[in-house]
Amino acid sequence: MKPATVMDLKVEPVPVDEPPPLQVFAHMSTLHGIAHIFSYDRITARCCLWLLFFLSSVAFLLCVCVDRVLFYLEYPHVTKLDEVVAPAMVFPAVTICNLNAFRFGRVTRNDLYHAGELLALLNSRYEIRDVHLIEESVLEALKTKTDFQNFKPRPFNMLEFYNRTGHDIRDMLLACQFRGSPCQPEDFKVVFTRYGKCYTFNSGETGPLLVSMKGGMGSGLEIMLDIQQDEYLPVWGETDETSFEAGIKVQVHTQDEPPFIDQLGFGVAPGFQTFVSCQEQRLMYLPPPWGNCKASPLDSDFFTSYSISACRIDCETRYLVENCNCRMVHMPGDAPYCTPELYKECADPALDFLVERDNDYCMCETPCNTTRYSKELSFVKIPSKASAKYLAKKFSKSEKYIADNILVLDVFFEALNYETIEQRKAYEVAGLLGDIGGQMGLFIGASILTILELFDYLYEVAKYKLCRCSDKKNQSNSADHGTVLGLDDVKCHVSNFH
């Protein structure tokens, strides 16, 4: 059934309350100044001056309000720096990598057959390259390992190759202490990076997280390492798998962050004791539009928590799988490992291009909450002339070997406190409203209620005008026995009874 929109009603005309004149409203309003503009007398010069002053104040008010709104839309922020003392602090994870990825003594004939060209030891014809650069002892060993006559190659796997030929922590670790108590090779977790087989202390996976109870030396990690330079792979060419340097690479990071040591690590040289004084920094950034941090979790199949390192490794893995259909040994996932041929022809060039040039592919935003460690490094020489013979005797090595291979690394908290670096909103909605309200009170003496007064008066005037127009129209169209009113007219009349 179609609803009726017009009803025939016999009604008497209802008088509509007329709103007060503008002069009355001006004298009753809390808006300053308009009482002098709309006076009961005729318009005078005094009224014109008040009108000029009022309009000038409104203009200044609008300018200030626009300026405040534009400043708010810039979304400014401030940075608060604080230092917090703690009774105990979780010790960071410390990842170490020998700069030499493969021990020459562990490389077999089958390894050289498959990866000899990748390691720049053989040419494409399986022949020793640059024979004139090779020491006699190394050449003899290499000739034996490169005798491929009647050789039947066996299956080859890059992960197994890295794991077997990488430096073993049980051979490198000569001494280890944490807070004065001995630590063992079992306290170091194997992790693969672009440097090959590396080790992480206090990863949280080999035992409970270790804590420091005070700052300073002796309250952290102290290790003595043998970098085993006599096991370094001979270098006769430049490849991504060989290194010109001797020593270790170190990264101090949180347990939630995977090591990205080739980009974020620092070097430690043999013949020195390196002191690494750390201070924990907890950074809290603002998300857009106030800042540029990433508030959403990492969309990754490999990592649960977001960090720049996790994002970067995830991106590099996806890039290699898309372009080479394989992954490098240090990359997560279930894609097949690259063969030595793919390492040389695709994986290494693609990753180098991604790291050095293609910054648009891997856009890793700063996490909104992150922890990092500021570091101060200092060095002393080891061994001293007085201790060289003792150390040589203790480890059954020559003094030259001790000087070329031994290093000591000390990692500790500078003090048992941490810094908080927090971004905060410099101008919020409450500040914007406060500024606008203050300026309204200063220039025109108005408040939110004053604005409501103006809207209420305008509503009453508009309602009065509309109802009068409707009454005149209905009177002209009325019949002798009644008046035909629309629903809107009825509502208008009924509203006047309330």
MARKOLKOL-976876 format. One record per residue (C-alpha): residue in three letters; x, y, z. Coordinates in pm, 1 decimal. Layout:
REM residues N
aa,x,y,z
Ala,X,Y,Z
...
This chain:
REM residues 498
aa,x,y,z
Met,0.0,0.0,0.0
Lys,147.9,333.0,-101.9
Pro,175.4,572.9,193.6
Ala,-4.0,901.3,160.3
Thr,211.9,1208.2,160.0
Val,-67.0,1468.0,181.5
Met,-357.3,1470.6,429.0
Asp,-671.7,1678.4,434.0
Leu,-692.9,1831.3,776.7
Lys,-909.3,2105.7,913.2
Val,-677.2,2312.5,1124.4
Glu,-676.0,2659.0,1257.0
Pro,-375.0,2875.9,1167.9
Val,-116.2,2853.0,1442.1
Pro,84.4,3165.0,1516.2
Val,460.2,3118.0,1482.3
Asp,684.7,3269.9,1745.5
Glu,892.4,3538.4,1586.2
Pro,1260.4,3533.0,1689.5
Pro,1385.9,3842.8,1869.7
Pro,1518.0,4126.5,1654.7
Leu,1887.6,4136.0,1575.4
Gln,1942.2,4425.3,1818.5
Val,1792.8,4223.9,2103.8
Phe,2003.6,3918.2,2017.9
Ala,2317.0,4134.3,1994.0
His,2260.2,4273.1,2345.6
Met,2182.4,3926.3,2485.9
Ser,2472.9,3742.8,2313.5
Thr,2802.1,3666.2,2487.7
Leu,2987.8,3760.1,2166.6
His,3182.1,4074.9,2251.2
Gly,3137.5,4385.3,2040.5
Ile,2822.9,4313.1,1840.5
Ala,2604.1,4492.2,2098.2
His,2780.0,4815.6,1997.2
Ile,2732.6,4743.3,1627.1
Phe,2358.0,4660.7,1632.6
Ser,2228.7,4934.4,1862.8
Tyr,1866.0,5043.5,1915.1
Asp,1946.2,5390.6,1783.4
Arg,2025.6,5493.0,1432.4
Ile,2360.1,5398.3,1277.0
Thr,2636.5,5626.9,1399.1
Ala,3007.8,5667.2,1343.6
Arg,3057.7,5481.5,1671.3
Cys,2874.5,5177.7,1528.4
Cys,3089.0,5188.6,1214.9
Leu,3409.6,5198.0,1420.5
Trp,3292.8,4901.2,1625.3
Leu,3208.6,4715.6,1304.3
Leu,3556.5,4789.5,1168.5
Phe,3724.0,4669.7,1487.1
Phe,3508.1,4356.9,1499.5
Leu,3577.0,4261.3,1136.4
Ser,3949.8,4325.4,1188.1
Ser,3948.4,4096.4,1491.6
Val,3765.7,3826.7,1296.0
Ala,4020.0,3858.4,1012.5
Phe,4312.3,3824.0,1255.1
Leu,4137.7,3528.8,1418.1
Leu,4095.0,3353.1,1082.1
Cys,4461.6,3410.3,993.2
Val,4580.2,3267.2,1324.2
Cys,4342.0,2970.6,1299.9
Val,4458.1,2889.5,946.6
Asp,4819.5,2908.1,1063.3
Arg,4747.6,2669.9,1354.3
Val,4561.4,2425.4,1130.5
Leu,4844.5,2424.5,874.1
Phe,5096.1,2367.4,1153.6
Tyr,4889.8,2075.2,1282.2
Leu,4873.2,1924.4,931.3
Glu,5254.8,1922.7,923.3
Tyr,5231.8,1659.8,1202.0
Pro,5540.4,1780.6,1389.3
His,5712.4,1566.5,1651.0
Val,5975.4,1610.7,1917.3
Thr,6234.7,1362.6,2041.0
Lys,6269.4,1288.2,2409.1
Leu,6596.8,1145.5,2538.8
Asp,6609.9,980.5,2879.4
Glu,6845.8,754.0,3071.0
Val,6704.2,477.1,3288.3
Val,6897.9,288.5,3555.9
Ala,6825.7,-85.2,3574.0
Pro,6920.1,-342.0,3841.9
Ala,6997.5,-602.4,3574.3
Met,7004.0,-606.8,3195.1
Val,6980.4,-883.8,2938.4
Phe,7317.5,-930.3,2770.8
Pro,7302.0,-891.7,2391.4
Ala,7366.2,-1164.1,2138.8
Val,7722.3,-1155.4,2001.7
Thr,7780.8,-1308.7,1658.7
Ile,8135.5,-1377.4,1536.2
Cys,8251.2,-1487.0,1191.6
Asn,8597.6,-1576.5,1070.7
Leu,8670.2,-1368.9,762.1
Asn,8790.0,-1688.1,593.4
Ala,8488.6,-1898.0,499.6
Phe,8665.4,-2222.7,402.6
Arg,8954.4,-2407.9,564.5
Phe,9195.1,-2518.0,296.7
Gly,9281.5,-2836.5,481.8
Arg,8916.5,-2947.8,477.8
Val,8865.2,-2891.1,104.0
Thr,8855.5,-3226.4,-75.7
Arg,8910.0,-3331.4,-434.8
Asn,8533.4,-3353.2,-484.9
Asp,8495.6,-2997.8,-347.2
Leu,8752.9,-2862.5,-591.6
Tyr,8591.2,-3048.1,-879.9
His,8258.3,-2876.9,-813.0
Ala,8360.0,-2545.9,-654.2
Gly,8722.7,-2492.0,-759.2
Glu,8629.5,-2224.4,-1012.5
Leu,8397.7,-2051.6,-765.2
Leu,8685.5,-2029.1,-515.7
Ala,8920.2,-1894.0,-788.3
Leu,9158.1,-2188.4,-739.8
Leu,9091.0,-2354.7,-1076.1
Asn,9000.6,-2231.7,-1419.8
Ser,8714.8,-2359.2,-1633.2
Arg,8935.8,-2649.2,-1756.7
Tyr,8991.1,-2774.0,-1397.8
Glu,9351.6,-2654.8,-1404.4
Ile,9534.8,-2470.2,-1128.9
Arg,9537.0,-2100.5,-1211.7
Asp,9822.1,-1858.1,-1148.4
Val,10075.9,-2126.0,-1057.2
His,10350.8,-1865.6,-1024.2
Leu,10169.4,-1708.7,-725.6
Ile,10149.4,-2029.3,-524.1
Glu,10382.0,-2126.2,-242.7
Glu,10555.2,-2458.0,-292.0
Ser,10387.3,-2633.7,0.7
Val,10043.0,-2517.2,-108.5
Leu,10111.1,-2612.5,-469.6
Glu,10200.7,-2969.2,-377.1
Ala,9883.6,-3012.5,-173.8
Leu,9677.0,-2854.8,-449.8
Lys,9827.4,-3078.5,-718.1
Thr,9725.3,-3381.7,-517.5
Lys,9370.5,-3255.9,-472.0
Thr,9330.2,-3156.2,-837.9
Asp,9434.0,-3488.6,-984.6
Phe,9103.2,-3568.2,-1151.1
Gln,9231.4,-3857.8,-1363.6
Asn,8995.7,-4153.0,-1318.2
Phe,8802.2,-3942.9,-1065.2
Lys,8431.3,-4004.5,-1028.4
Pro,8260.7,-3696.6,-882.9
Arg,8015.2,-3747.2,-599.3
Pro,7703.4,-3539.7,-524.8
Phe,7781.7,-3193.5,-391.4
Asn,7580.1,-2971.7,-156.9
Met,7675.2,-2612.4,-73.0
Leu,7532.6,-2623.7,280.6
Glu,7731.8,-2934.7,364.1
Phe,8038.9,-2776.9,205.8
Tyr,8010.2,-2459.3,412.6
Asn,7939.3,-2653.2,729.9
Arg,8227.9,-2898.3,687.7
Thr,8495.4,-2656.2,572.2
Gly,8402.6,-2361.4,794.2
His,8613.1,-2283.2,1100.8
Asp,8508.0,-2483.2,1406.2
Ile,8447.9,-2291.8,1729.5
Arg,8602.3,-2580.4,1922.4
Asp,8931.2,-2518.6,1742.9
Met,8914.9,-2137.2,1745.2
Leu,8805.0,-2083.0,2106.4
Leu,9110.6,-2080.4,2333.9
Ala,8946.7,-1918.8,2638.4
Cys,8599.7,-1794.1,2726.0
Gln,8447.9,-1624.2,3029.6
Phe,8117.9,-1457.4,3104.5
Arg,8098.4,-1258.0,3427.2
Gly,8407.3,-1442.5,3546.7
Ser,8258.9,-1789.8,3490.7
Pro,8392.4,-2016.9,3213.3
Cys,8184.3,-2067.6,2900.4
Gln,8208.8,-2353.4,2652.3
Pro,8188.2,-2398.4,2274.2
Glu,7840.6,-2543.1,2333.4
Asp,7727.5,-2194.5,2440.9
Phe,7777.5,-2075.8,2082.4
Lys,7502.9,-2148.1,1828.6
Val,7594.7,-2215.8,1466.8
Val,7445.4,-1963.2,1227.2
Phe,7516.8,-1914.5,858.3
Thr,7575.4,-1569.3,712.6
Arg,7732.0,-1446.0,394.0
Tyr,8069.1,-1511.1,562.7
Gly,7976.9,-1877.3,591.0
Lys,7971.7,-2064.5,920.6
Cys,7944.8,-1824.0,1214.1
Tyr,7861.7,-1849.8,1583.2
Thr,7626.2,-1658.1,1812.7
Phe,7680.2,-1632.0,2187.8
Asn,7371.1,-1585.2,2408.1
Ser,7128.8,-1648.1,2123.5
Gly,6865.0,-1772.8,2366.7
Glu,6846.7,-2107.5,2186.5
Thr,7132.5,-2282.7,2367.1
Gly,7005.7,-2192.3,2714.5
Pro,6839.0,-1916.9,2917.0
Leu,6928.3,-1559.0,2832.2
Leu,7228.5,-1430.9,3025.2
Val,7207.2,-1106.2,3221.1
Ser,7461.2,-853.0,3342.7
Met,7439.8,-741.4,3705.1
Lys,7681.6,-451.2,3674.2
Gly,7869.7,-253.6,3413.3
Gly,8236.2,-248.1,3322.8
Met,8497.1,-505.0,3225.6
Gly,8465.8,-844.2,3386.2
Ser,8087.0,-824.0,3379.3
Gly,8046.2,-928.3,3017.6
Leu,8192.9,-1166.5,2761.3
Glu,8567.5,-1218.2,2719.8
Ile,8697.6,-1463.3,2460.0
Met,9039.9,-1547.5,2319.1
Leu,9032.1,-1678.1,1963.4
Asp,9274.3,-1840.5,1722.5
Ile,9177.3,-1729.7,1371.2
Gln,9387.9,-2012.3,1213.6
Gln,9551.1,-1818.2,933.1
Asp,9744.5,-2125.3,824.1
Glu,9405.3,-2271.2,722.8
Tyr,9307.2,-1970.2,513.4
Leu,9215.1,-2044.5,156.4
Pro,9483.2,-1929.9,-93.3
Val,9367.2,-1618.4,-276.1
Trp,9466.0,-1575.0,-640.8
Gly,9165.1,-1380.4,-755.5
Glu,8877.5,-1164.8,-638.5
Thr,8554.3,-1348.1,-558.7
Asp,8269.1,-1301.8,-313.8
Glu,8371.2,-1621.1,-135.0
Thr,8732.7,-1521.8,-59.1
Ser,8875.7,-1247.0,159.6
Phe,9196.8,-1044.2,156.5
Glu,9168.6,-969.2,528.8
Ala,9253.9,-1170.6,836.6
Gly,9053.0,-1156.4,1156.5
Ile,8691.2,-1186.1,1260.0
Lys,8373.2,-988.9,1203.0
Val,8153.5,-916.6,1506.3
Gln,7795.9,-797.5,1543.7
Val,7626.6,-707.3,1872.2
His,7249.2,-733.8,1838.4
Thr,6928.4,-837.8,2013.3
Gln,6812.1,-1197.6,2025.3
Asp,6506.3,-1113.5,1810.7
Glu,6717.8,-975.0,1529.2
Pro,6893.3,-1211.8,1285.5
Pro,7262.0,-1132.0,1227.7
Phe,7330.5,-919.7,921.6
Ile,7699.3,-917.6,985.2
Asp,7832.2,-846.0,636.7
Gln,7657.5,-506.2,648.2
Leu,7641.1,-422.1,1019.6
Gly,7940.6,-597.3,1175.2
Phe,8275.6,-449.3,1278.3
Gly,8617.8,-606.4,1234.7
Val,8855.9,-734.2,1500.7
Ala,9219.5,-791.0,1401.0
Pro,9463.2,-1052.5,1533.7
Gly,9743.8,-926.1,1755.2
Phe,9506.9,-697.9,1948.5
Gln,9276.3,-710.3,2245.9
Thr,8960.0,-524.0,2149.5
Phe,8736.7,-369.2,2414.4
Val,8376.2,-309.1,2310.4
Ser,8188.3,-87.5,2556.0
Cys,7814.2,-102.6,2482.2
Gln,7512.5,97.6,2582.9
Glu,7162.1,-25.2,2511.6
Gln,6935.5,217.7,2330.2
Arg,6562.1,164.6,2310.4
Leu,6412.9,363.1,2025.1
Met,6043.4,439.8,1986.0
Tyr,5942.1,604.6,1660.6
Leu,5603.2,739.2,1552.6
Pro,5405.6,588.3,1264.1
Pro,5283.7,801.3,973.5
Pro,5187.8,1081.7,943.2
Trp,5410.6,1194.3,1233.3
Gly,5701.2,965.4,1143.1
Asn,5808.1,698.2,896.8
Cys,5827.0,382.1,1106.1
Lys,5657.1,53.8,1024.6
Ala,5383.9,-30.6,1274.1
Ser,5240.4,-338.8,1100.7
Pro,5403.4,-682.0,1149.8
Leu,5643.4,-824.9,894.3
Asp,5467.5,-1014.4,617.6
Ser,5723.2,-1293.2,602.7
Asp,5728.9,-1671.4,599.3
Phe,6071.4,-1673.2,763.3
Phe,6065.7,-1426.1,1055.8
Thr,5808.8,-1358.5,1326.8
Ser,5929.7,-1018.4,1450.4
Tyr,6009.9,-720.7,1230.8
Ser,6356.3,-568.0,1212.7
Ile,6553.1,-404.8,934.1
Ser,6785.6,-707.5,922.3
Ala,6493.2,-950.9,898.6
Cys,6329.3,-740.2,628.8
Arg,6652.2,-718.7,432.2
Ile,6728.1,-1091.8,449.9
Asp,6367.8,-1172.4,357.6
Cys,6385.5,-937.5,59.4
Glu,6720.8,-1070.7,-62.1
Thr,6592.6,-1427.4,-36.3
Arg,6281.7,-1349.8,-241.7
Tyr,6493.4,-1162.8,-498.3
Leu,6729.6,-1455.3,-548.5
Val,6453.5,-1715.1,-563.2
Glu,6273.5,-1506.3,-826.9
Asn,6583.3,-1443.5,-1037.5
Cys,6795.5,-1756.1,-983.9
Asn,6540.5,-2014.9,-865.8
Cys,6761.9,-2098.3,-569.5
Arg,6887.0,-1952.2,-241.8
Met,7224.5,-1903.2,-82.4
Val,7329.6,-2103.1,222.5
His,7257.3,-1824.5,472.6
Met,6906.7,-1758.2,342.2
Pro,6592.8,-1904.2,505.7
Gly,6318.8,-2093.6,329.8
Asp,6273.7,-2422.2,149.9
Ala,6398.6,-2331.2,-197.7
Pro,6689.8,-2546.0,-321.6
Tyr,7042.4,-2426.8,-248.3
Cys,7229.9,-2273.0,-538.0
Thr,7496.0,-2485.1,-702.7
Pro,7851.3,-2346.0,-731.6
Glu,7775.9,-2259.4,-1093.5
Leu,7465.8,-2062.1,-994.4
Tyr,7659.8,-1894.3,-713.7
Lys,7913.0,-1766.3,-964.6
Glu,7683.3,-1685.5,-1255.2
Cys,7365.3,-1564.8,-1085.5
Ala,7348.2,-1551.4,-705.3
Asp,7659.4,-1346.4,-625.8
Pro,7608.5,-1089.6,-906.9
Ala,7238.0,-1056.2,-828.0
Leu,7296.4,-1004.6,-456.5
Asp,7580.4,-759.3,-518.4
Phe,7354.0,-561.3,-752.0
Leu,7075.5,-561.2,-493.8
Val,7304.0,-445.3,-211.6
Glu,7489.1,-177.3,-406.1
Arg,7244.2,-35.8,-659.6
Asp,6882.7,-147.2,-647.6
Asn,6760.3,31.6,-336.0
Asp,6405.0,48.0,-469.7
Tyr,6344.3,-327.0,-449.8
Cys,6419.4,-368.1,-79.7
Met,6246.0,-81.7,97.8
Cys,6286.0,-168.1,464.5
Glu,6127.5,84.2,696.4
Thr,6244.8,152.6,1049.1
Pro,6045.9,-44.6,1309.8
Cys,5842.0,163.9,1554.3
Asn,6006.8,-9.0,1851.0
Thr,6362.5,-132.1,1826.1
Thr,6668.1,-189.1,2040.8
Arg,7023.1,-123.4,1931.1
Tyr,7360.6,-100.6,2098.9
Ser,7593.4,194.5,2066.2
Lys,7956.7,86.8,2084.7
Glu,8290.7,239.0,2172.6
Leu,8595.1,40.5,2065.7
Ser,8946.8,57.9,2203.4
Phe,9251.4,-161.9,2142.4
Val,9572.5,-281.4,2304.9
Lys,9839.1,-500.1,2148.9
Ile,9858.7,-866.2,2235.3
Pro,10085.1,-1040.9,2308.7
Ser,10330.6,-811.9,2478.2
Lys,10698.1,-896.0,2449.0
Ala,10686.6,-1019.8,2806.9
Ser,10397.3,-1260.8,2744.7
Ala,10476.8,-1387.8,2394.8
Lys,10688.2,-1681.8,2509.2
Tyr,10440.8,-1779.7,2778.2
Leu,10148.1,-1785.8,2536.9
Ala,10353.3,-1974.2,2278.9
Lys,10435.5,-2238.5,2536.2
Lys,10080.1,-2251.9,2674.2
Phe,9921.3,-2316.3,2335.3
Ser,10216.6,-2510.4,2186.0
Lys,10262.7,-2259.0,1904.8
Ser,10545.8,-2036.6,1787.8
Glu,10567.3,-1673.4,1893.7
Lys,10506.6,-1568.5,1533.3
Tyr,10194.6,-1783.5,1518.8
Ile,10066.5,-1623.0,1838.8
Ala,10124.0,-1272.5,1702.1
Asp,9956.5,-1354.2,1367.9
Asn,9656.1,-1549.3,1493.8
Ile,9558.8,-1467.7,1851.8
Leu,9304.0,-1201.1,1943.1
Val,9100.1,-1119.3,2252.1
Leu,8750.7,-972.2,2243.1
Asp,8584.6,-807.3,2546.2
Val,8216.0,-710.1,2517.6
Phe,8052.3,-543.0,2818.8
Phe,7801.4,-279.4,2924.2
Glu,7950.3,61.3,2995.5
Ala,7703.5,103.7,3282.3
Leu,7391.3,-71.9,3397.4
Asn,7151.9,172.2,3235.5
Tyr,6989.6,221.5,2900.6
Glu,6886.4,517.4,2690.3
Thr,6532.7,571.6,2568.6
Ile,6494.6,778.0,2254.0
Glu,6126.1,844.0,2200.0
Gln,5944.8,1043.5,1936.5
Arg,5636.1,1222.8,2064.7
Lys,5365.7,1421.9,1892.2
Ala,5450.5,1789.3,1926.8
Tyr,5102.1,1917.8,1841.1
Glu,4784.3,1719.0,1893.9
Val,4411.9,1791.0,1853.1
Ala,4384.8,1911.6,2212.1
Gly,4660.1,2165.9,2149.1
Leu,4495.4,2279.8,1825.5
Leu,4159.0,2331.2,1995.6
Gly,4324.8,2506.3,2287.4
Asp,4505.9,2747.1,2056.5
Ile,4195.7,2821.3,1851.7
Gly,3985.8,2865.8,2165.8
Gly,4242.4,3099.4,2317.6
Gln,4259.7,3308.5,2002.5
Met,3879.9,3326.1,1984.3
Gly,3869.8,3452.5,2340.7
Leu,4147.3,3705.2,2271.4
Phe,4010.1,3854.9,1949.3
Ile,3629.3,3831.9,1976.1
Gly,3567.3,3709.7,2331.1
Ala,3391.3,3397.3,2202.7
Ser,3375.3,3034.7,2313.3
Ile,3216.4,2716.7,2182.0
Leu,2890.9,2812.5,2355.5
Thr,2898.5,3151.0,2182.1
Ile,2920.6,2974.9,1845.9
Leu,2624.5,2759.1,1948.8
Glu,2430.1,3077.9,2033.1
Leu,2489.3,3208.0,1680.2
Phe,2379.1,2882.0,1518.9
Asp,2072.8,2863.8,1743.7
Tyr,1966.5,3217.3,1648.3
Leu,2020.7,3147.6,1277.5
Tyr,1816.7,2829.4,1308.3
Glu,1526.8,3015.1,1472.6
Val,1531.1,3283.1,1203.6
Ala,1540.8,3025.4,923.5
Lys,1260.5,2823.2,1080.5
Tyr,1046.5,3136.0,1119.7
Lys,1098.7,3237.5,756.4
Leu,1017.1,2890.2,623.5
Cys,706.7,2851.4,836.3
Arg,576.4,3195.1,731.8
Cys,626.6,3109.4,366.2
Ser,444.5,2780.8,418.3
Asp,152.6,2954.1,599.3
Lys,107.6,3208.3,321.5
Lys,105.1,2935.4,61.0
Asn,-148.2,2729.6,250.2
Gln,-377.7,3027.7,306.9
Ser,-386.0,3106.4,-64.4
Asn,-473.1,2744.6,-150.6
Ser,-719.6,2682.5,135.0
Ala,-1078.3,2577.6,75.2
Asp,-1393.6,2684.0,260.3
His,-1414.8,2364.1,468.4
Gly,-1049.9,2313.2,555.8
Thr,-693.2,2355.5,471.6
Val,-487.7,2103.8,276.7
Leu,-155.1,2064.0,448.3
Gly,144.2,1855.0,364.9
Leu,319.6,1644.7,624.4
Asp,601.3,1897.8,643.5
Asp,349.6,2174.8,718.4
Val,192.6,1969.0,992.8
Lys,528.3,1908.5,1149.7
Cys,604.6,2282.2,1129.8
His,280.7,2371.9,1308.8
Val,309.3,2096.2,1563.1
Ser,659.8,2204.6,1649.2
Asn,528.5,2543.1,1751.2
Phe,316.7,2386.1,2026.0
His,628.5,2258.0,2199.2
